[in-house]
Amino acid sequence: MSIRESPDCRAFVLRLGERVRRLRNMQHLTQIELGRRAKMDRRVITSVEQGEHPPSMGTLYALAQALAVSVSCLMPMDAEGAVRGVEPQPLPLERCLDLDYMGMPDD
């Protein structure tokens, strides 16, 4: 079984799609409006939100830019927490939409 077919990958892709959908809804955007901002077809947005397949890095970057968030805000878990051995938690969506948050820890 390939990594793309694994249950962990499937769950990750589904949670990622849910975060994209929630961020889009929090900004009162339709899939068509988000697609225009991201310069992609609405069908791609639907595919990502429904977790049909893992999106490419280019797609993630375009969606993050269109939603005015960092790519890490789209991720369903905090990678830094996983590295520290802490149970990974997703970044709060409200924090992702904070215009002062740049996705980097304060010095």
Backbone as numpy.savetxt, mean C-alpha at the origin, in Angstrom:
# Nx Ny Nz CAx CAy CAz Cx Cy Cz
5.92 -25.12 -4.99 5.07 -23.95 -4.99 5.97 -22.71 -4.99
5.65 -21.74 -5.86 6.43 -20.51 -5.90 6.02 -19.60 -4.74
6.86 -18.61 -4.45 6.56 -17.67 -3.36 5.25 -16.94 -3.63
4.97 -16.64 -4.90 3.72 -15.96 -5.25 2.49 -16.79 -4.94
2.66 -18.11 -4.90 1.54 -19.00 -4.64 1.40 -19.33 -3.16
2.32 -18.89 -2.34 2.28 -19.24 -0.92 1.15 -18.50 -0.21
0.58 -19.12 0.82 -0.48 -18.48 1.60 -0.03 -17.16 2.23
1.24 -17.08 2.66 1.74 -15.84 3.26 1.76 -14.71 2.24
2.19 -15.00 1.02 2.22 -13.98 -0.03 0.80 -13.55 -0.37
-0.09 -14.50 -0.49 -1.49 -14.19 -0.81 -2.09 -13.28 0.27
-1.86 -13.61 1.52 -2.40 -12.80 2.63 -1.80 -11.39 2.60
-0.50 -11.30 2.33 0.18 -10.01 2.26 -0.43 -9.15 1.15
-0.63 -9.73 -0.03 -1.18 -9.00 -1.17 -2.61 -8.54 -0.88
-3.39 -9.39 -0.22 -4.77 -9.00 0.13 -4.78 -7.84 1.12
-3.89 -7.88 2.13 -3.83 -6.79 3.12 -3.31 -5.50 2.48
-2.35 -5.62 1.57 -1.86 -4.45 0.86 -2.99 -3.80 0.06
-3.76 -4.59 -0.65 -4.89 -4.08 -1.41 -5.92 -3.39 -0.53
-6.15 -3.96 0.63 -7.09 -3.34 1.57 -6.58 -1.98 2.03
-5.30 -1.86 2.27 -4.73 -0.57 2.69 -4.84 0.47 1.57
-4.60 0.06 0.33 -4.75 0.99 -0.79 -6.20 1.46 -0.86
-7.15 0.53 -0.76 -8.56 0.88 -0.82 -8.94 1.83 0.32
-8.48 1.53 1.53 -8.82 2.39 2.67 -8.21 3.78 2.52
-6.97 3.87 2.07 -6.36 5.18 1.85 -7.09 5.96 0.77
-7.49 5.26 -0.28 -8.25 5.92 -1.36 -9.58 6.44 -0.82
-10.27 5.61 -0.05 -11.56 6.03 0.50 -11.41 7.16 1.51
-10.35 7.14 2.29 -10.11 8.22 3.26 -9.93 9.56 2.56
-9.47 9.51 1.33 -9.27 10.74 0.55 -10.46 11.02 -0.39
-11.51 10.23 -0.25 -12.74 10.41 -1.04 -12.46 10.38 -2.54
-11.63 9.42 -2.94 -11.30 9.25 -4.35 -12.00 8.01 -4.90
-12.44 8.09 -6.14 -12.93 6.89 -6.82 -11.72 6.16 -7.40
-11.95 4.93 -7.85 -10.86 4.21 -8.51 -10.44 4.93 -9.79
-11.38 5.52 -10.48 -11.06 6.25 -11.71 -10.18 7.46 -11.38
-10.52 8.20 -10.33 -9.72 9.37 -9.96 -8.32 8.97 -9.54
-8.22 7.89 -8.74 -6.89 7.42 -8.34 -6.10 6.96 -9.56
-6.77 6.27 -10.47 -6.10 5.84 -11.70 -5.55 7.00 -12.50
-6.32 8.06 -12.59 -5.84 9.25 -13.32 -4.61 9.84 -12.63
-4.68 9.95 -11.31 -3.53 10.50 -10.57 -2.30 9.64 -10.76
-2.50 8.32 -10.73 -1.37 7.38 -10.83 -1.00 7.06 -12.27
-1.76 7.62 -13.22 -1.53 7.37 -14.65 -1.61 5.88 -14.98
-2.68 5.25 -14.46 -2.92 3.84 -14.75 -4.41 3.59 -14.89
-4.75 2.54 -15.56 -6.14 2.19 -15.79 -6.82 1.80 -14.48
-8.11 2.10 -14.40 -8.89 1.74 -13.22 -8.85 0.24 -12.95
-8.71 -0.56 -13.98 -8.65 -2.02 -13.80 -7.43 -2.44 -12.99
-6.33 -1.69 -13.13 -5.14 -1.98 -12.32 -5.43 -1.68 -10.85
-6.12 -0.55 -10.59 -6.49 -0.20 -9.22 -7.37 -1.29 -8.63
-8.37 -1.73 -9.39 -9.26 -2.80 -8.93 -8.47 -4.06 -8.62
-7.57 -4.43 -9.50 -6.75 -5.63 -9.32 -5.91 -5.55 -8.04
-5.31 -4.39 -7.81 -4.50 -4.21 -6.59 -5.39 -4.29 -5.36
-6.49 -3.56 -5.36 -7.37 -3.52 -4.19 -7.97 -4.89 -3.88
-8.21 -5.70 -4.90 -8.78 -7.02 -4.68 -7.72 -8.08 -4.44
-6.45 -7.68 -4.49 -5.36 -8.62 -4.23 -5.26 -9.72 -5.27
-5.54 -9.39 -6.52 -5.52 -10.42 -7.57 -4.13 -10.93 -7.87
-3.12 -10.05 -7.75 -1.73 -10.49 -7.96 -0.81 -9.46 -7.30
0.41 -9.84 -6.97 1.33 -8.87 -6.35 1.65 -7.73 -7.32
1.44 -6.48 -6.90 1.76 -5.35 -7.78 3.27 -5.17 -7.90
3.68 -4.60 -9.02 5.10 -4.32 -9.23 5.52 -3.14 -8.35
6.82 -2.97 -8.20 7.33 -1.81 -7.45 6.92 -0.51 -8.14
6.92 -0.50 -9.46 6.50 0.69 -10.19 5.05 1.05 -9.90
4.20 0.04 -9.83 2.79 0.27 -9.50 2.65 0.79 -8.09
3.38 0.19 -7.14 3.32 0.65 -5.75 3.79 2.09 -5.63
4.87 2.41 -6.33 5.40 3.77 -6.28 4.39 4.77 -6.85
3.79 4.43 -8.00 2.82 5.33 -8.62 1.59 5.52 -7.71
1.14 4.44 -7.08 -0.01 4.56 -6.16 0.34 5.40 -4.95
1.52 5.20 -4.40 1.95 5.99 -3.23 2.01 7.47 -3.60
2.57 7.77 -4.76 2.65 9.16 -5.20 1.24 9.75 -5.39
0.36 8.99 -6.00 -1.00 9.46 -6.26 -1.80 9.67 -4.97
-1.48 8.86 -3.96 -2.16 8.98 -2.66 -1.42 9.92 -1.71
-0.28 10.44 -2.15 0.55 11.36 -1.35 0.98 10.73 -0.03
1.43 9.48 -0.13 1.97 8.76 1.03 3.28 8.10 0.62
4.02 7.61 1.59 5.23 6.85 1.26 4.84 5.42 0.88
5.69 4.75 0.15 5.44 3.36 -0.22 5.27 2.51 1.03
6.02 2.83 2.09 5.92 2.04 3.32 4.52 2.12 3.93
3.78 3.19 3.65 2.41 3.30 4.15 1.47 2.31 3.46
1.83 1.85 2.29 1.00 0.87 1.60 1.24 -0.54 2.14
2.39 -0.74 2.75 2.75 -2.07 3.24 1.90 -2.44 4.46
1.41 -3.68 4.49 0.58 -4.08 5.61 1.35 -4.42 6.88
2.66 -4.17 6.89 3.42 -4.38 8.12 4.60 -3.43 8.15
5.08 -3.17 9.35 6.23 -2.29 9.57 7.50 -3.12 9.44
8.23 -2.94 8.36 9.45 -3.72 8.12 10.49 -3.45 9.19
10.57 -2.22 9.70 11.55 -1.91 10.73 11.29 -2.73 11.99
10.02 -2.90 12.34 9.67 -3.70 13.51 10.10 -5.14 13.33
9.95 -5.67 12.13 10.35 -7.05 11.86 11.85 -7.22 12.02
12.61 -6.21 11.59 14.06 -6.28 11.70 14.48 -6.27 13.17
13.78 -5.50 13.99 14.12 -5.41 15.42 13.62 -6.61 16.21
12.92 -7.54 15.56 12.42 -8.71 16.26 11.09 -8.45 16.97
10.46 -7.34 16.65 9.17 -7.00 17.23 8.09 -7.46 16.26
6.97 -7.88 16.80 5.87 -8.29 15.92 5.54 -7.14 14.97
5.66 -7.35 13.66 5.42 -6.26 12.72 3.98 -5.78 12.75
3.81 -4.48 12.74 2.50 -3.84 12.74 2.44 -2.87 11.57
1.29 -2.73 10.94 1.19 -1.74 9.86 1.24 -0.34 10.43
1.75 0.59 9.63 1.71 2.00 10.02 0.26 2.44 10.06
-0.15 3.21 11.07 -1.53 3.70 11.11 -1.81 4.55 9.87
-2.94 4.31 9.24 -3.28 5.04 8.02 -3.37 6.53 8.27
-3.84 6.93 9.44 -3.93 8.35 9.76 -2.54 8.99 9.75
-1.55 8.26 10.24 -0.17 8.76 10.23 0.34 8.88 8.80
-0.09 7.97 7.94 0.33 8.02 6.54 -0.16 9.28 5.84
-1.32 9.76 6.24 -1.89 10.93 5.60 -1.45 12.23 6.24
-0.65 12.14 7.30 -0.10 13.33 7.95 0.94 13.93 7.01
0.71 15.14 6.56 1.60 15.76 5.58 3.01 15.97 6.09
3.19 16.01 7.42 4.53 16.21 7.98 5.29 14.90 8.06
4.62 13.77 7.93 5.28 12.47 8.04 5.95 12.12 6.72
7.24 11.90 6.77 8.00 11.60 5.56 8.44 10.13 5.50
8.02 9.33 6.45 8.38 7.92 6.44 9.75 7.64 7.03
10.37 8.65 7.63 11.68 8.48 8.23 11.61 8.85 9.70
12.32 8.12 10.56 12.31 8.47 11.99 13.00 9.82 12.21
12.56 10.52 13.24 13.19 11.78 13.61 14.58 11.54 14.16
15.49 12.48 13.92 16.87 12.37 14.46 16.91 12.82 15.89
